[in-house]
Amino acid sequence: MTTATGTWHYGLIARWWAEFNMPEPAEVAYYAAAIRRFGEPALDLGCGTGRLLLPLLAEGLDVDGVDVSPDMLGYAAARAREAGLTTTLTAQALHELALPRTYRTIYVCGVFGIGGRRDHDREGLRRAYRQLRPGGALVLWHELPWAGQDERGWARWLPGRRAAIPRDWPAEGDRRRTADGDEIELVSRLASFDPLAQRQALEMRARLWRDGVLVDEEAYELRENLYLAPEMLLLLEDAGFREVTVEAAYTGRPATADDEALVFVARR
């Protein structure tokens, strides 16, 4: 199944995110400090199952959440209720963002470029700008295209290096046991890559195992636009942001050419 939004965060994959996708302490500390610096209320754009949202709420911060996947939001809402936390969750794509509340801080972690349409990415930043109060800040985590790549992976940007795409499916994936004893296995592969368009597509199969028997399988595709740092700066300027700093992720120091993950801090 290929979703209309070009993402795979539904069904068994949403369940996987809720069970296994946990935040790093440095991430939570960074976003908590950003919210205290720029102010509340805050908005988690692409909050998913609440990986960052829930610990920030637990610190007493006023944070709402938006995500394109109702499945992900369902898990976030259930976990918030269990913890006695209060928040407002809304199912919207970034490029459709339109909320009655405005914010002092909006943060985006790991979702910019997902969906595969550059006009949607531009509109998403414009809408985030409009959703901010004057003087507010957008805090956007962004991984550069070569992040996590070895020389072989980065070489596929060169002519004649893409004959093996799509890759074969791995024989086995990442299989983990859930809290209720089920097992979920994720198997993924690179399905297409276009260096001219700076766009790739990843395919994932999610399998549900119960008592050692395969009882369900789902298939999804994730389309992703790849952006370099100067492109991100131009997009932020086009959206209306005028004060933009670029940091190495979660360090607070200026980014260098050796950093693979960045945080753009853009003021309205």
N, C-alpha and C positions, 0 to 999 in steps of 0.2 A: 504494500500500500504506500503510495506517495501522497503526503498531505499537501493541501493547497498552499500552505504557508512555507513549504520547503524545509520543514524541520522534522525531527523524529521524536520529539518529547511527549509521547502519548503512550497509552496502554502499558505494556510491560516495561517499556523504557522509563516511563514516569515512575512506575513502582520501584525500579532499580535506583533511580535518582533519590527517591524518598528513603530507601533502605541504606544505601551505600555511599552517596555523594555528600561527604561531610566537609565542613569548612576547616581551613587551617587557622590556628589562633592568630597568626600575623594578619590574615585577611580581615577577620572580625575587628581586631584592634585598629587596623588602618581605617576602615569605614566608620567605626565608632568615633575615632578622632576627627575624621572629616566632617561628620555630622555635628559634632560639638563645635568645630571651628566655624562652619558655614551656617549652621542653624537648623532648627526643626520648624515644621515637619519635613520629613525626608521621604523619598520615593525610591523603591528598589525596582528598576526597570529590567524585566527578565528575571523575576524572583524565583521562578521554578517552584520547587517543593519547599522553599523557605530556608535553604541552606545558610544564607547570610541573614535573611530577614528575621528568623526566629531568635538567634542569639542576640541580635541588636535590640529586638523587642524585650528580651529578657534583661537587658541592661537598663530598661526604663526609657528607651528612646521612642519617639513618635515616628513610626515608619509604616507606610502603606506599600502594597505590592501590586505589580502588574505583570502578567505573563500571557503569551499567546495560547498556552495550552490549558484548557479547563481541567484536564486530568492532573497536571502538576499542581494547579491551584487547589484542587480538592484535597490533595495530601497536605499542602501547606495549611489549609484551613483546619483540617482534622488535628494536625499536630499543635496548632495554636490553641485550639479548644482544650486539648489534653493538658497543655501547660498553663492554662488560665490566662492566655495573652490575647489582647484585643488589637485588631488591625482591620483595614479595609483592603480587600483583594478584588482585582478587576481583570477580566479576560479581554485583552486587547493586544494587537500587534503594535510594535513601536511606531510604525508609520500611520497608525490609526489613533494614536494616543489623544484622548480628549477626556479629561477628568474635571469634576467640579471644583476640586481643591488645587491650590498652587503650593509650591514647595520652596524651601530655602536650599535644600540639597537634593540632587537626583544622582544616583549612582547606577552604573551599568557595568556588569561583570560577565564577560564571556559570551555575550549574545550579539554584539554589533557585527553586522555583515552576514548573519545567518538568514537564509531565505532566498538569496541569490539574485536580488534585484537592486541595482544601485540607486534607482529613483526612490525606492522604499527606504534605503539607508539614509539618503539625503533628507527625505521627508521626516524620518524618525528623529533626526537631530533638530530639525526645525521645530517639531512638536515639543521636544524636550525643552528647547529654549523658551517656547511660549508657556510651558507649564511651570517654569521657574519664576519666582518673585524677583523683582529688580535687586541686583546685588547677589543673587543666589549663585550656586555653583553646580556644574555638571562634573562628575568624577567618573571617568570612563576608562576601564581597564581594557587593554588591547594587546593581543599577541601578534607579533610580526610574522610574515609568511614563512620565514625560515626557522621559527621556533620549534625545537625538538627534532629538527631534521639533521640527518647525517649527510655526508657529501653525496651519497647516492640519491637521497631524497631531494636535495637542492638541485642536483644535476638535471632533474626532469624539466626544469625551466629551459634547458638548452635544446636546440633542434636535434631530432633523431633519438631523443632519450625517453620517449613516451610510448614505445611500442608495446610495453608490458601492461598498459592500462586499457581496460580495467584489469586489476589484479585478480588472481584466483582467490576464491574463498578459502580462508584458513580451515583446516580440518577440525580444529577446536577453538573455542573462544574463552572468554573470561566467565567462569561459572562460579556462582556464590550462593550460599544458603541464606534464605530470608528468615525473619524472626519467627514465622509460623512453620518453618520446616520445609517449605518449597525451595526449589533452586531455580535461579534465573541465569541464563547464559547469553552473553552478547558476543556476536561475531560481526566484524566490520571489514570493509575493504574500500579502497579508493576506486570509484567508478569512472570518473572522468576528470581531466585537468586541462585547462586552457590558459596558458601563460599570457596570451595576448589580452584576453578578457580579464585575467587575474581572477579566475573563478574555478572552483572545484566542486565535485559532488561525491559524497560518501554514502555508502549503503550499509545498512545494519539489519541483522536478523536477531530478534529476541526470542528465546525459547524458554518455555516454562516446563520444568521437570517436577514431578510429584512421585515420591516413592520410587525414584529411579526410572520412571516412565515419562516420555515426552508427551505432554497433554495439550500444548498450544505453541504456536509459532507465529510471529508477526514480522513483517518486513517494512522498512522505511528508507527514505532517502533524505539526506540533508544537503542542501545547496548552500554554498558559502562564497562570499566575495572576499578577496584578499587585498588588504590595504597596507601600503608603506606609510611611514610617519608623515612625510610631507603631504600625502593625500589626505590624511586625517586632519591635519592642520587646515588645509583648504576647505574641507567639508565643514569644520567647526566655524570657520570664518564666514562661509556662505550661509550657515544657519543663523548667524547674528552674533556669535561669541567674539569678544574682542580681547580679552585677557586670557591667554592660554599658556600654561606651563606644561612641560613634558618631563615626567619623572620615571626613573626606574621603578618597576612595580613594587609597591609596599615598602619602599625605603625612604621616600621623601627627598632623595638626592636627584640632581639633574641626570637625565638619561644620557648614556654614551652609546657609541657605535657597537659596543659589545653586549648590550642589553637586548633580550629577546621579547620581554613583556614590559609594556609601558603603562603608565597612567596619565591620561590627559586631564588636567584640571582647568576647566573653562568657566569663566565668569560671565554672567549676564550683566 
